[in-house]
Amino acid sequence: MTYLLSFRTPLAVLGVAAGLCLSQATHAQSPCEGGVAGGMYPCQNIDMLAYMTKTSIGGGNMNDIWGWTDPLDGKEYVLACRTTGTSFIDISDPLNPVYLGNLPTHTVSSLWRDVKVHNNHAFVVSEAGNHGMQVFDLTRLRDVVNPPVTFTEDAHYGGFGSAHNVVINEESGRAYGVGTNTADGGLHIVDISDPLNPTILGFFAEDGYTHDAHVVNYQGPDPQHQGKEIAFAANENTVTIVDVTDPTDAMLVSATTYSTAQYTHQGWLTEDHRFFIVGDELDEYYGVVGGTTTYFWNVEDLDNPYLVGTHTSPLAAIDHNLYIRNNVAYQSNYRAGLRMLDLSDVANGTAEEMAYFDVYPSSNAAAFNGTWSNYPFFASGVVAVSHIEQGVFLLKPTVFNVVASATAFCSNEPPTLTVTGVTNLDALAIDGLPEGAVVDFTPSGTGAVAVLSGFPAVTATYNVLVGDGANTFALSLDVTDCDPNPGCTLMDACNYDPTATSDDGSCLYPYSAVYVDEDGDGVGGDLMVADACPPLPDDWVIEGGDCNDADATVYPGAPGTGEGVDNNCDGLVLADETVDCPADVTGDGAVSVADILAVLGEFGCLGTCEGDVDGDGAVTVADILDILSMFGATC
């Protein structure tokens, strides 16, 4: 079905909140015109919205960059790492960004600092000694009145000291420290489902040092691994794939090298999990390739990945970090700046550059200057780019492009499409949506934002074509009817259902410890079983501490049997546990020689006599025999 755009009145652009002052070092918007933006930056199909100098956002050189969108109001924030700390920037008005404040380093400065986000918290690592992982509650950014302020961390994880990078799988709630001083620099796996209480889960050290990784709940075509948590790692000279579903027993799936390997640096999966797009940081530096080279790995069979092709730029610049959104690779290629590759033909091993913004206009040489990284995942289409020596650029691609907030979703939670670079707004149309679907359009700059709804409650794939009369963009929308498939969605539960699409509260959690009850009294002995799932076998119980699991009358809290046995396991024989002992003539708590001597001393006594053990009114040989029958008993 085809939808022509009928625009509503544009929303008013809101001003900066009262009390927030713009940095004087923020440079104004500059469109890409005639191949140049800002009077000096070579560009194609990318405009500059703003630029903030490094001194205006806390000082020190820049390194990693990430983003956060506040689920409360949709505000977008940039998290910019620096040698001395982490900066937080409000870009809800990207033409007038506001520096909110700085989270200082946990220890000392470092060239390497990295940040990722999960559950409205930022997780920051560094190669600074003893830095560990800082945790910062991003909702605190809502309350900054007089910026910039100096923030403090909300929690800290010290399971490792230094780390080159942190990787987060938001679906599983796990963080992966890589290049740490543990696990030979391999994967250091941390549970961050409770962000303020990170706890160690396990390690993977079999393939040595991991420089970076992309960890996902795998939904690709390899049936052997579907539904598992898989790490796609850049391990210096190999693409290494690891099954981390069980973090206590992570398993190497494959490790594959290639002929031009110099330093396998970083990579990102395509959304369909069929291809792993990788950069090698030193192949350009050592001249083993003819220009900036991007490697396309076919990972449809995780046990046997292979290199399907490469893209080589005519520029000599070194590639660094890249990320993929809607089949477009956003590459930070040091001196060559931000580069966008169209991956629509990656299955055939080819790609085409569709846009660029060169933040280091004086040179494209193979040197470690210019852009470190970028964050292309904002719904607004803004791309935040870090420049090592200069600061942060806020850029906006103008090439005809469609960015979906999600390409796989439940039928009752359809996505938003952001269309940019439109030639003719009046001709903008969406074709291929199902009958009954509703599109709510709002114009935005030279494009539009389309909010989709009304999808039928079925599981289906819709091949959608967005066009403006001069350009087209194709994307696939994978829709799932989530309602009919409730179940347990928590991976650590005993009854985890990988096919469940909504949690129905049925999750059963393993007991941390259960005990074998050999005598059937409901309390186990010392034999323990860890992480057992219900229902338990009849002879497994959750309470331990039975001091004699061969006697059903003995367990903690048991009543006494009057047999001289420690029934309640308190280490003493008291009260109703003691034996009724008429043979203890002397009353010293034991039947012994002293009692025989006492009876002999009264031998022949008639009437009320202490030595009358059997109570027949006389002290006789029968009383001595009773004592001998209980000789040695504790009373």
C-alpha positions as CSV (number, residue, x, y, z in Angstrom):
1,M,0.0,0.0,0.0
2,T,1.3,3.5,-0.9
3,Y,1.2,6.4,1.5
4,L,1.7,10.0,0.1
5,L,2.9,12.4,2.8
6,S,0.3,14.9,4.1
7,F,2.2,17.1,6.5
8,R,0.9,18.4,9.8
9,T,2.0,21.8,11.0
10,P,5.6,21.6,12.1
11,L,6.3,21.6,15.8
12,A,7.8,24.8,17.1
13,V,11.5,24.7,17.8
14,L,11.8,25.1,21.6
15,G,14.4,27.4,23.0
16,V,17.1,26.3,25.5
17,A,15.6,26.0,29.0
18,A,15.9,29.0,31.3
19,G,19.2,29.2,33.1
20,L,21.2,27.2,30.5
21,C,23.9,29.2,28.8
22,L,25.4,28.2,25.5
23,S,29.2,27.8,25.3
24,Q,30.9,30.7,23.5
25,A,33.1,28.1,21.9
26,T,30.2,26.5,20.1
27,H,30.4,27.1,16.3
28,A,27.2,27.7,14.3
29,Q,25.5,25.6,11.7
30,S,27.1,25.3,8.3
31,P,25.5,23.4,5.5
32,C,27.7,21.4,3.0
33,E,27.7,23.7,-0.1
34,G,30.0,23.3,-3.0
35,G,31.7,20.4,-1.3
36,V,32.7,22.5,1.8
37,A,31.2,23.2,5.2
38,G,32.3,25.8,7.7
39,G,34.6,27.3,5.1
40,M,37.2,24.6,5.5
41,Y,35.8,21.1,5.9
42,P,35.5,19.0,2.7
43,C,32.1,17.3,2.6
44,Q,29.5,15.5,0.6
45,N,25.9,15.0,1.7
46,I,26.6,15.9,5.3
47,D,25.9,19.2,7.0
48,M,27.5,20.6,10.1
49,L,25.0,21.5,12.8
50,A,27.4,22.5,15.5
51,Y,31.0,22.1,16.7
52,M,32.2,22.4,20.3
53,T,35.9,22.8,21.1
54,K,37.5,20.4,23.5
55,T,38.3,23.3,26.0
56,S,34.6,24.2,26.0
57,I,33.5,20.7,27.2
58,G,36.1,20.1,29.9
59,G,39.5,20.1,28.3
60,G,42.0,17.3,27.4
61,N,42.1,15.4,24.1
62,M,39.0,13.6,22.9
63,N,38.6,9.8,22.4
64,D,35.4,7.7,22.5
65,I,31.8,9.0,22.1
66,W,28.4,7.6,22.7
67,G,24.8,8.8,23.1
68,W,21.7,8.5,25.3
69,T,18.1,9.3,24.6
70,D,16.0,10.1,27.7
71,P,12.9,7.8,27.5
72,L,10.9,10.3,29.5
73,D,10.9,13.2,27.0
74,G,13.0,12.0,24.0
75,K,15.9,14.4,24.7
76,E,19.2,13.4,23.1
77,Y,22.5,13.6,24.9
78,V,26.1,13.1,23.8
79,L,28.6,11.3,26.1
80,A,32.0,12.5,25.1
81,C,35.1,10.8,26.5
82,R,38.3,12.8,27.1
83,T,41.7,12.0,28.5
84,T,40.6,13.5,31.9
85,G,37.0,12.5,32.1
86,T,33.6,12.2,30.5
87,S,31.5,15.2,29.2
88,F,27.7,15.2,29.0
89,I,26.1,17.4,26.3
90,D,22.4,18.2,25.8
91,I,21.8,18.2,22.0
92,S,18.0,18.4,22.1
93,D,18.6,21.5,20.1
94,P,21.5,20.3,18.0
95,L,22.2,23.8,16.6
96,N,22.7,25.0,20.2
97,P,24.2,22.2,22.2
98,V,24.7,22.7,26.0
99,Y,27.6,21.3,27.9
100,L,26.1,20.1,31.2
101,G,29.1,18.9,33.0
102,N,32.0,16.5,33.6
103,L,32.5,13.2,35.3
104,P,36.2,13.2,36.2
105,T,38.4,10.1,35.7
106,H,38.3,7.6,38.6
107,T,42.1,7.8,38.9
108,V,44.4,9.5,36.4
109,S,44.3,10.7,32.8
110,S,44.6,8.3,29.9
111,L,44.6,8.5,26.1
112,W,42.0,5.7,26.2
113,R,38.5,6.1,27.7
114,D,35.4,4.4,26.6
115,V,31.7,4.6,27.4
116,K,28.5,2.6,26.7
117,V,24.9,2.9,28.0
118,H,22.4,0.4,29.5
119,N,19.2,1.1,31.4
120,N,19.7,4.8,31.6
121,H,23.2,4.5,33.1
122,A,26.6,5.2,31.6
123,F,29.4,2.7,32.1
124,V,32.9,4.2,31.7
125,V,36.3,2.4,31.5
126,S,39.8,3.6,30.9
127,E,43.3,2.3,30.5
128,A,44.3,4.4,33.4
129,G,45.6,2.2,36.2
130,N,43.1,1.0,38.8
131,H,40.3,2.9,37.0
132,G,37.8,0.0,37.0
133,M,34.3,0.8,35.6
134,Q,32.4,4.0,36.7
135,V,28.6,3.9,36.7
136,F,26.7,7.1,36.2
137,D,22.9,7.6,36.5
138,L,22.0,9.5,33.3
139,T,18.7,10.6,34.6
140,R,20.6,13.1,36.8
141,L,21.1,15.1,33.6
142,R,17.4,16.1,33.7
143,D,18.1,18.2,36.8
144,V,21.1,20.3,35.8
145,V,20.1,24.0,36.3
146,N,23.4,25.9,36.2
147,P,25.8,24.1,33.9
148,P,28.5,23.0,33.7
149,V,28.7,21.0,36.9
150,T,31.2,18.4,38.2
151,F,29.5,15.0,38.6
152,T,30.4,12.1,40.8
153,E,29.9,8.4,39.9
154,D,26.9,6.6,41.4
155,A,28.7,3.2,41.6
156,H,32.0,1.6,40.8
157,Y,33.1,-1.8,39.7
158,G,36.6,-2.8,40.6
159,G,36.8,-6.4,39.2
160,F,39.4,-5.1,36.8
161,G,41.8,-2.2,36.9
162,S,42.5,-0.9,33.4
163,A,40.3,-1.7,30.4
164,H,40.7,-0.7,26.8
165,N,37.0,-0.8,26.1
166,V,33.6,-1.8,27.3
167,V,31.0,-3.6,25.2
168,I,27.4,-3.9,26.3
169,N,24.6,-6.2,25.2
170,E,21.5,-4.3,26.3
171,E,19.3,-7.3,25.6
172,S,21.0,-9.5,28.2
173,G,22.1,-6.7,30.6
174,R,25.8,-7.7,30.4
175,A,28.9,-5.6,30.1
176,Y,32.1,-7.1,28.6
177,G,35.4,-5.5,29.6
178,V,37.9,-6.0,26.9
179,G,41.7,-5.4,26.9
180,T,41.5,-5.5,30.7
181,N,44.3,-6.6,33.1
182,T,42.4,-9.9,33.7
183,A,41.6,-12.9,31.5
184,D,44.7,-12.3,29.4
185,G,43.0,-9.3,28.1
186,G,40.0,-11.4,26.8
187,L,36.4,-11.0,27.8
188,H,35.6,-10.0,31.4
189,I,31.9,-10.6,31.7
190,V,29.8,-8.5,34.2
191,D,26.1,-8.6,35.1
192,I,24.8,-5.0,34.9
193,S,21.1,-5.8,35.1
194,D,21.2,-3.9,38.3
195,P,23.3,-1.0,37.1
196,L,24.3,0.1,40.5
197,N,25.5,-3.3,41.6
198,P,27.7,-4.8,38.8
199,T,28.8,-8.4,39.6
200,I,31.2,-10.7,37.9
201,L,29.8,-13.5,35.8
202,G,32.8,-15.1,34.1
203,F,35.8,-14.8,31.8
204,F,37.0,-15.9,28.3
205,A,40.7,-16.0,27.8
206,E,41.2,-18.8,25.3
207,D,42.0,-16.6,22.3
208,G,44.0,-14.0,24.2
209,Y,43.6,-10.2,24.0
210,T,40.3,-8.8,22.7
211,H,40.6,-5.2,21.4
212,D,36.8,-4.6,20.8
213,A,33.7,-6.7,20.2
214,H,30.0,-6.6,19.3
215,V,27.9,-8.9,21.5
216,V,24.4,-9.8,20.5
217,N,21.6,-12.2,21.1
218,Y,22.2,-13.9,17.8
219,Q,19.3,-13.9,15.3
220,G,21.2,-14.7,12.2
221,P,20.7,-17.7,9.8
222,D,23.0,-20.2,11.6
223,P,20.5,-22.6,13.2
224,Q,23.1,-24.0,15.5
225,H,23.6,-20.7,17.3
226,Q,20.2,-18.9,17.0
227,G,19.0,-17.5,20.3
228,K,22.4,-17.7,21.9
229,E,24.5,-14.8,23.2
230,I,27.4,-14.5,20.8
231,A,30.5,-12.2,20.9
232,F,32.0,-11.1,17.6
233,A,35.5,-10.0,18.6
234,A,38.4,-8.2,17.1
235,N,41.4,-10.1,18.5
236,E,44.4,-8.3,17.0
237,N,45.0,-10.7,14.1
238,T,41.7,-12.7,13.9
239,V,38.0,-12.3,13.8
240,T,37.0,-14.4,16.9
241,I,33.5,-15.6,17.6
242,V,32.6,-16.8,21.1
243,D,29.5,-18.4,22.5
244,V,29.0,-16.5,25.8
245,T,25.5,-17.8,26.6
246,D,26.9,-19.5,29.7
247,P,29.4,-16.9,31.0
248,T,30.9,-19.4,33.3
249,D,31.8,-21.6,30.4
250,A,32.2,-19.4,27.4
251,M,33.1,-21.4,24.3
252,L,35.3,-20.5,21.3
253,V,33.3,-21.0,18.1
254,S,35.9,-19.9,15.6
255,A,39.0,-17.7,15.1
256,T,39.8,-16.7,11.6
257,T,42.7,-14.6,10.2
258,Y,43.3,-13.0,6.8
259,S,46.3,-12.3,4.5
260,T,46.6,-8.6,5.3
261,A,46.0,-8.8,9.0
262,Q,48.1,-6.2,10.9
263,Y,45.8,-5.3,13.8
264,T,42.2,-6.4,13.7
265,H,40.7,-3.5,15.5
266,Q,36.9,-3.3,15.7
267,G,33.8,-4.3,13.8
268,W,30.0,-4.2,13.8
269,L,27.3,-6.6,12.6
270,T,24.7,-5.8,10.0
271,E,21.2,-5.8,11.5
272,D,20.4,-9.2,10.0
273,H,23.5,-10.7,11.7
274,R,24.8,-12.1,8.3
275,F,27.9,-9.9,7.9
276,F,30.5,-8.6,10.3
277,I,32.1,-5.3,9.0
278,V,35.6,-4.9,10.3
279,G,38.4,-2.4,10.3
280,D,42.2,-3.2,10.7
281,E,44.0,-0.2,12.3
282,L,47.5,-0.9,11.0
283,D,47.1,-2.3,7.5
284,E,47.1,1.2,6.1
285,Y,49.8,2.3,8.5
286,Y,52.2,-0.4,7.3
287,G,51.2,0.0,3.7
288,V,50.0,-3.6,3.1
289,V,46.8,-2.2,1.5
290,G,46.3,0.5,-1.1
291,G,44.0,2.8,0.9
292,T,41.5,2.8,3.8
293,T,40.3,-0.8,3.7
294,T,37.0,-2.2,5.2
295,Y,36.6,-5.9,5.5
296,F,33.3,-7.7,4.8
297,W,33.0,-11.0,6.7
298,N,30.2,-13.5,5.9
299,V,29.2,-14.9,9.2
300,E,26.1,-16.9,8.1
301,D,28.0,-20.0,9.4
302,L,29.6,-18.9,12.7
303,D,31.9,-22.0,12.7
304,N,33.2,-21.1,9.2
305,P,33.2,-17.3,8.6
306,Y,34.9,-16.1,5.5
307,L,36.0,-12.8,3.9
308,V,33.5,-12.1,1.1
309,G,35.1,-8.8,0.0
310,T,36.5,-5.4,0.9
311,H,36.0,-1.8,0.2
312,T,39.2,0.2,-0.4
313,S,39.1,4.0,-0.5
314,P,41.5,6.0,-2.6
315,L,42.5,7.8,0.6
316,A,45.4,6.6,2.7
317,A,43.8,7.3,6.1
318,I,43.6,4.7,8.9
319,D,40.2,3.4,9.9
320,H,39.2,3.4,13.5
321,N,35.6,2.8,14.8
322,L,32.6,2.0,12.7
323,Y,28.9,1.4,13.5
324,I,26.0,0.2,11.3
325,R,22.5,1.5,11.1
326,N,20.0,0.7,8.5
327,N,22.6,-1.0,6.2
328,V,24.8,2.1,6.3
329,A,28.3,1.9,7.9
330,Y,29.3,5.1,9.7
331,Q,33.1,5.1,9.8
332,S,35.5,7.3,11.8
333,N,38.6,7.1,9.7
334,Y,41.0,9.3,11.6
335,R,42.2,12.0,9.2
336,A,39.6,11.2,6.5
337,G,36.8,12.1,9.0
338,L,33.3,10.6,9.0
339,R,32.6,8.3,6.0
340,M,29.3,6.6,5.2
341,L,29.3,3.4,3.2
342,D,26.1,2.0,1.6
343,L,26.1,-1.7,2.4
344,S,23.1,-2.7,0.3
345,D,25.4,-5.0,-1.9
346,V,27.6,-6.3,0.9
347,A,26.5,-9.9,0.1
348,N,28.5,-9.5,-3.1
349,G,31.5,-8.1,-1.3
350,T,31.0,-4.5,-2.4
351,A,30.0,-1.2,-1.0
352,E,29.8,2.4,-2.1
353,E,30.7,5.6,-0.3
354,M,27.5,7.7,-0.1
355,A,28.6,10.7,2.1
356,Y,31.5,12.1,4.1
357,F,32.6,14.9,6.3
358,D,36.4,15.5,6.6
359,V,37.2,16.8,10.0
360,Y,40.9,17.0,9.3
361,P,41.1,18.9,6.0
362,S,44.9,19.4,5.9
363,S,45.7,15.8,5.3
364,N,44.4,12.3,4.6
365,A,47.7,10.6,5.5
366,A,47.9,7.3,7.5
367,A,48.4,8.9,10.9
368,F,46.6,8.8,14.2
369,N,44.9,12.2,14.2
370,G,41.3,13.4,13.5
371,T,38.2,11.5,14.4
372,W,38.3,8.7,17.0
373,S,34.7,7.6,16.9
374,N,31.1,8.5,16.1
375,Y,27.5,7.8,17.4
376,P,24.9,7.4,14.6
377,F,22.0,6.0,16.6
378,F,20.0,9.1,17.5
379,A,16.4,9.1,16.2
380,S,16.9,12.6,15.1
381,G,19.5,11.5,12.5
382,V,22.2,13.6,14.2
383,V,25.6,11.9,14.1
384,A,28.0,12.9,16.9
385,V,31.7,12.7,16.0
386,S,34.7,13.0,18.3
387,H,37.8,14.8,17.0
388,I,40.9,13.9,19.0
389,E,42.6,17.3,18.9
390,Q,39.6,19.6,18.4
391,G,36.3,18.5,20.1
392,V,32.9,17.3,19.1
393,F,31.1,17.8,15.8
394,L,27.3,17.4,15.4
395,L,26.6,16.4,11.8
396,K,23.5,15.6,9.8
397,P,23.6,13.5,6.7
398,T,21.6,15.0,3.8
399,V,21.9,12.1,1.4
400,F,18.5,10.6,0.8
401,N,18.3,8.1,3.6
402,V,15.8,6.4,5.8
403,V,16.6,5.6,9.4
404,A,14.2,3.3,11.2
405,S,14.1,3.3,15.0
406,A,13.8,-0.5,14.7
407,T,13.6,-2.9,11.7
408,A,12.4,-5.8,13.8
409,F,9.5,-5.1,16.2
410,C,6.2,-6.3,17.7
411,S,3.1,-5.5,15.7
412,N,1.8,-3.3,18.5
413,E,5.1,-1.4,18.8
414,P,5.9,-0.2,15.2
415,P,8.9,2.1,14.5
416,T,9.5,5.7,13.5
417,L,11.1,6.4,10.1
418,T,13.4,9.4,9.8
419,V,13.7,10.4,6.1
420,T,16.6,12.9,5.2
421,G,17.9,14.5,2.0
422,V,14.5,14.7,0.3
423,T,14.4,16.4,-3.1
424,N,10.7,16.9,-3.3
425,L,8.7,16.8,-0.1
426,D,5.4,16.8,-2.0
427,A,6.3,13.6,-3.8
428,L,7.6,11.7,-0.7
429,A,5.7,8.4,-0.4
430,I,6.0,5.1,1.4
431,D,5.1,1.9,-0.5
432,G,4.7,-1.6,0.8
433,L,3.0,-1.2,4.2
434,P,0.2,-3.5,5.0
435,E,-3.5,-2.7,4.6
436,G,-4.7,-0.8,7.7
437,A,-1.3,0.6,8.6
438,V,-1.3,4.3,9.6
439,V,1.5,6.8,8.9
440,D,1.7,10.1,10.9
441,F,4.1,12.5,9.2
442,T,5.9,15.6,10.6
443,P,8.3,17.6,8.4
444,S,11.8,18.0,9.7
445,G,14.3,20.1,7.8
446,T,14.7,18.7,4.3
447,G,12.9,15.5,5.3
448,A,10.2,14.1,7.5
449,V,9.6,11.9,10.5
450,A,7.0,9.2,9.9
451,V,5.4,7.5,12.9
452,L,3.9,4.1,11.9
453,S,1.0,2.4,13.6
454,G,-1.9,0.1,12.9
455,F,0.0,-3.0,11.8
456,P,-2.1,-6.2,11.8
457,A,-1.3,-8.7,14.5
458,V,0.5,-11.1,12.3
459,T,4.1,-12.2,11.9
460,A,5.4,-11.0,8.5
461,T,8.1,-9.2,6.6
462,Y,7.2,-6.0,4.7
463,N,9.6,-4.8,2.0
464,V,9.1,-1.1,2.1
465,L,10.2,1.5,-0.5
466,V,10.5,5.1,0.4
467,G,10.8,7.6,-2.4
468,D,10.6,11.3,-3.3
469,G,10.2,11.0,-7.1
470,A,14.0,11.3,-7.6
471,N,15.4,8.9,-5.0
472,T,14.3,5.6,-3.4
473,F,15.3,3.7,-0.3
474,A,14.4,0.1,0.4
475,L,14.3,-1.5,3.8
476,S,12.7,-4.6,5.3
477,L,10.5,-4.4,8.3
478,D,10.3,-7.7,10.3
479,V,7.1,-7.7,12.3
480,T,6.2,-10.2,15.0
481,D,2.8,-10.8,16.5
482,C,4.1,-10.8,20.1
483,D,0.9,-11.2,22.1
484,P,0.3,-14.9,21.3
485,N,3.7,-15.9,22.5
486,P,4.1,-15.2,26.2
487,G,6.6,-16.9,28.4
488,C,9.7,-16.5,30.4
489,T,12.1,-14.0,28.7
490,L,14.9,-13.9,31.3
491,M,17.9,-15.9,30.1
492,D,19.1,-16.9,33.7
493,A,15.8,-18.5,34.6
494,C,15.3,-22.3,34.6
495,N,12.4,-22.1,32.1
496,Y,13.8,-19.4,29.8
497,D,11.9,-19.5,26.5
498,P,14.0,-18.1,23.6
499,T,10.8,-17.9,21.5
500,A,8.8,-15.9,24.0
501,T,8.2,-12.3,23.0
502,S,6.6,-11.0,26.2
503,D,7.3,-12.0,29.8
504,D,4.3,-13.6,31.5
505,G,5.8,-13.7,35.0
506,S,6.3,-17.5,34.9
507,C,10.1,-17.5,35.3
508,L,11.5,-20.0,37.7
509,Y,14.8,-19.2,39.2
510,P,17.5,-21.7,40.3
511,Y,18.2,-22.3,44.0
512,S,21.7,-21.1,44.8
513,A,22.1,-24.3,46.8
514,V,20.1,-27.5,47.6
515,Y,21.0,-30.4,49.8
516,V,20.5,-34.2,49.6
517,D,18.2,-35.5,52.3
518,E,19.2,-39.1,52.8
519,D,17.0,-39.9,55.9
520,G,13.8,-38.2,54.6
521,D,13.4,-35.8,57.6
522,G,13.2,-32.7,55.3
523,V,16.7,-31.4,56.2
524,G,19.8,-32.2,54.2
525,G,23.3,-33.0,55.3
526,D,26.6,-31.8,53.9
527,L,26.1,-33.0,50.3
528,M,25.2,-29.8,48.4
529,V,24.1,-29.2,44.8
530,A,24.5,-25.7,43.3
531,D,22.1,-23.9,41.0
532,A,19.4,-26.6,40.9
533,C,16.1,-25.8,39.1
534,P,12.6,-26.6,40.4
535,P,10.9,-29.0,40.7
536,L,13.4,-30.7,42.9
537,P,13.7,-34.5,43.3
538,D,12.1,-36.0,46.4
539,D,15.4,-36.4,48.2
540,W,16.6,-32.8,47.5
541,V,15.7,-30.0,49.9
542,I,16.6,-26.4,50.3
543,E,17.5,-26.6,54.0
544,G,20.8,-28.0,55.2
545,G,22.5,-28.6,58.5
546,D,21.5,-32.1,59.5
547,C,24.3,-33.4,61.7
548,N,23.3,-37.0,61.2
549,D,21.5,-37.5,57.9
550,A,21.2,-41.3,58.5
551,D,18.8,-40.7,61.5
552,A,15.4,-39.2,60.7
553,T,15.0,-38.1,64.4
554,V,18.1,-35.9,64.2
555,Y,17.9,-32.5,62.5
556,P,18.1,-28.8,63.6
557,G,15.1,-28.1,65.8
558,A,14.1,-31.7,66.3
559,P,12.4,-32.7,69.6
560,G,14.3,-35.0,72.0
561,T,13.7,-38.7,71.9
562,G,15.0,-39.4,75.4
563,E,17.8,-41.6,74.1
564,G,20.8,-39.6,75.0
565,V,21.1,-38.4,71.4
566,D,21.7,-34.8,70.2
567,N,18.5,-34.6,68.3
568,N,18.5,-30.9,67.5
569,C,22.1,-30.7,66.4
570,D,23.1,-28.0,68.9
571,G,26.1,-30.0,70.0
572,L,24.6,-30.8,73.5
573,V,22.4,-33.5,75.0
574,L,19.9,-31.7,77.2
575,A,16.4,-31.8,78.6
576,D,14.1,-34.2,76.6
577,E,17.2,-35.6,74.7
578,T,18.5,-37.2,77.9
579,V,17.8,-40.8,78.8
580,D,15.5,-41.5,81.9
581,C,18.2,-43.3,84.0
582,P,17.2,-44.9,87.3
583,A,20.5,-46.7,87.1
584,D,22.4,-43.5,87.6
585,V,22.3,-43.9,91.4
586,T,24.9,-41.3,92.1
587,G,23.2,-38.7,89.8
588,D,26.4,-37.7,88.0
589,G,24.9,-38.1,84.5
590,A,26.4,-41.4,83.6
591,V,26.0,-45.1,84.5
592,S,29.4,-46.2,85.8
593,V,31.3,-48.2,88.4
594,A,30.4,-45.5,91.0
595,D,26.7,-46.6,90.7
596,I,27.6,-50.3,91.2
597,L,29.6,-49.3,94.3
598,A,26.6,-47.2,95.6
599,V,24.3,-50.2,95.2
600,L,26.7,-52.6,97.0
601,G,26.9,-50.1,99.8
602,E,23.1,-50.5,100.4
603,F,22.9,-54.1,99.5
604,G,20.1,-55.8,101.4
605,C,18.3,-52.5,102.2
606,L,14.5,-52.8,102.4
607,G,12.0,-50.1,101.9
608,T,13.0,-46.7,100.5
609,C,16.5,-47.1,99.3
610,E,18.7,-45.1,96.9
611,G,20.1,-48.3,95.4
612,D,16.7,-49.8,94.6
613,V,17.1,-49.4,90.9
614,D,14.1,-51.6,89.8
615,G,11.8,-50.2,92.5
616,D,10.8,-53.5,94.1
617,G,11.5,-52.3,97.6
618,A,14.8,-54.0,98.1
619,V,18.4,-53.6,97.0
620,T,19.3,-57.0,95.5
621,V,21.4,-58.6,92.7
622,A,18.6,-57.6,90.3
623,D,19.5,-54.0,90.8
624,I,23.1,-54.6,90.1
625,L,22.1,-56.5,86.9
626,D,20.0,-53.4,85.8
627,I,23.0,-51.2,86.2
628,L,25.2,-53.5,84.2
629,S,22.6,-53.5,81.4
630,M,22.9,-49.7,81.1
631,F,26.5,-49.5,81.9
632,G,28.2,-46.6,80.1
633,A,25.0,-44.8,79.2
634,T,24.8,-41.0,79.3
635,C,21.8,-39.7,81.3
